[in-house]
């Protein structure tokens, strides 16, 4: 894959907790002694993954929905998951009012558009154009408003679809 640069947004991975069970979290060490959960094979960057393996009690779940359900049931003190995907899953599963995330992320990874090196569309001209457009979009901080707008639209569509069935 050829990466279009710059990244178009940062994706924070955050600590999710059951509403009303918030705790002080500023650094990874604050998670010691607590029961955590996350998706099977989920990674939060090499540094955090290594720290977690050596210092934290984190169990794996088959899905994010299951992690959030176990969190609400008190089987986990916290769950680790990406912010935007977590917000979408909580909204679609009806669990949004039961779970909140703590402010400080455990890690932040860049999210990039990519183009397959094998694609007939992948030309130096296209990559240069996309690099320029992504730079403009990030300069004007376009991602957050678009995420909110299209999450709301997706929720509206989901409700309309349920009403039809």
C-alpha positions as CSV (number, residue, x, y, z in Angstrom):
1,X,0.0,0.0,0.0
2,X,1.1,3.6,-0.6
3,X,0.1,5.9,2.2
4,X,-1.4,9.2,1.5
5,X,0.2,11.8,3.8
6,X,-0.5,13.4,6.1
7,X,-2.7,11.2,8.2
8,X,-6.3,12.5,7.9
9,X,-7.0,12.2,11.6
10,X,-5.7,10.8,14.8
11,X,-7.5,7.8,16.3
12,X,-7.3,7.8,20.1
13,X,-7.8,4.6,22.0
14,X,-9.4,5.3,25.3
15,X,-10.4,3.7,28.6
16,X,-14.1,3.1,28.7
17,X,-15.9,2.7,32.0
18,X,-19.4,2.0,33.2
19,X,-21.2,5.3,33.9
20,X,-20.8,6.2,37.6
21,X,-17.7,4.1,37.9
22,X,-15.2,6.6,36.6
23,X,-11.8,6.7,38.2
24,X,-8.7,8.9,38.0
25,X,-6.7,8.0,34.9
26,X,-3.7,10.0,33.7
27,X,-1.2,7.3,32.8
28,X,-1.0,3.6,32.2
29,X,0.1,2.9,35.8
30,X,-3.3,4.1,36.9
31,X,-4.8,0.9,35.4
32,X,-2.7,-1.4,37.7
33,X,-4.8,-3.5,40.0
34,X,-8.0,-3.1,37.9
35,X,-9.6,-5.7,35.6
36,X,-9.5,-4.7,32.0
37,X,-11.0,-6.0,28.8
38,X,-10.5,-5.6,25.1
39,X,-11.0,-7.3,21.8
40,X,-9.0,-10.4,21.0
41,X,-5.7,-9.5,19.2
42,X,-6.4,-5.7,19.6
43,X,-3.2,-3.6,19.7
44,X,-2.7,-0.2,21.1
45,X,0.9,0.4,19.9
46,X,4.0,-1.6,20.8
47,X,4.8,0.4,23.9
48,X,1.4,0.0,25.5
49,X,1.0,-3.6,24.5
50,X,4.4,-4.5,26.1
51,X,3.5,-2.5,29.3
52,X,0.1,-4.2,29.5
53,X,1.5,-7.7,29.0
54,X,3.9,-7.1,31.9
55,X,1.8,-5.0,34.3
56,X,-2.0,-5.2,33.6
57,X,-4.8,-7.7,33.9
58,X,-6.6,-7.5,30.6
59,X,-8.9,-10.2,29.3
60,X,-10.0,-10.7,25.7
61,X,-13.5,-10.6,24.3
62,X,-14.8,-11.8,21.0
63,X,-16.4,-8.4,20.2
64,X,-16.5,-4.8,21.4
65,X,-20.2,-5.2,22.2
66,X,-19.3,-8.1,24.5
67,X,-16.5,-6.0,26.2
68,X,-19.0,-3.2,26.8
69,X,-21.6,-5.6,28.1
70,X,-19.1,-7.2,30.5
71,X,-18.1,-3.7,31.6
72,X,-21.7,-2.8,32.5
73,X,-22.1,-6.1,34.3
74,X,-19.1,-5.3,36.5
75,X,-16.9,-8.1,35.1
76,X,-14.4,-5.5,33.9
77,X,-13.4,-2.3,35.6
78,X,-12.5,-0.8,32.2
79,X,-12.5,-1.7,28.6
80,X,-10.0,-0.5,26.0
81,X,-11.1,0.4,22.5
82,X,-10.8,3.1,19.8
83,X,-12.8,6.2,20.5
84,X,-14.8,6.6,17.2
85,X,-15.6,3.0,16.7
86,X,-16.6,2.7,20.4
87,X,-19.0,5.6,20.1
88,X,-20.6,4.0,17.0
89,X,-20.9,0.6,18.6
90,X,-22.4,2.0,21.8
91,X,-24.9,4.0,19.8
92,X,-26.0,1.1,17.6
93,X,-26.2,-1.3,20.6
94,X,-28.2,0.9,22.8
95,X,-25.5,1.0,25.5
96,X,-24.5,4.7,25.0
97,X,-26.2,5.9,28.2
98,X,-24.4,3.2,30.3
99,X,-20.7,3.7,29.3
100,X,-18.4,6.7,29.1
101,X,-14.8,7.1,28.2
102,X,-12.1,8.7,30.3
103,X,-10.4,11.8,28.8
104,X,-6.8,10.8,28.6
105,X,-6.2,8.2,25.8
106,X,-3.9,5.2,26.3
107,X,-2.5,5.8,22.8
108,X,-3.1,7.8,19.6
109,X,-2.5,6.3,16.2
110,X,-2.6,8.1,12.9
111,X,-5.2,7.1,10.3
112,X,-4.2,7.2,6.7
113,X,-5.9,6.8,3.3
114,X,-4.0,4.2,1.3
115,X,-3.9,3.1,-2.3
116,X,-2.9,-0.4,-3.4
117,X,0.4,-0.5,-5.2
118,X,-1.2,-2.9,-7.6
119,X,-4.0,-0.6,-8.5
120,X,-4.1,0.8,-12.1
121,X,-5.3,4.1,-10.5
122,X,-2.2,4.4,-8.4
123,X,-0.2,7.1,-10.3
124,X,2.2,9.7,-9.0
125,X,-0.3,12.4,-10.1
126,X,-3.1,10.8,-8.1
127,X,-1.0,10.4,-5.0
128,X,0.2,14.0,-5.3
129,X,-3.4,15.2,-5.6
130,X,-4.7,13.1,-2.7
131,X,-1.7,14.3,-0.5
132,X,-2.7,17.9,-1.3
133,X,-6.4,17.4,-0.6
134,X,-5.8,15.5,2.7
135,X,-3.4,18.2,3.8
136,X,-6.2,20.8,3.2
137,X,-8.8,18.7,5.0
138,X,-6.6,18.2,8.0
139,X,-5.6,21.9,8.1
140,X,-9.3,22.9,8.4
141,X,-10.0,20.1,11.0
142,X,-12.7,18.6,8.8
143,X,-12.8,15.0,10.4
144,X,-14.6,15.7,13.7
145,X,-17.6,17.6,12.2
146,X,-17.9,15.0,9.4
147,X,-17.8,12.2,11.9
148,X,-20.6,13.8,14.0
149,X,-22.7,14.6,10.9
150,X,-22.5,11.1,9.4
151,X,-22.9,9.3,12.7
152,X,-26.1,11.2,13.1
153,X,-27.2,10.3,9.6
154,X,-26.3,6.6,10.1
155,X,-28.3,6.5,13.3
156,X,-31.3,8.1,11.5
157,X,-31.0,5.5,8.7
158,X,-30.8,2.6,11.3
159,X,-34.0,3.9,13.0
160,X,-35.8,4.2,9.7
161,X,-34.8,0.7,8.8
162,X,-36.0,-0.7,12.1
163,X,-39.3,1.1,11.7
164,X,-39.8,-0.5,8.2
165,X,-39.2,-4.0,9.6
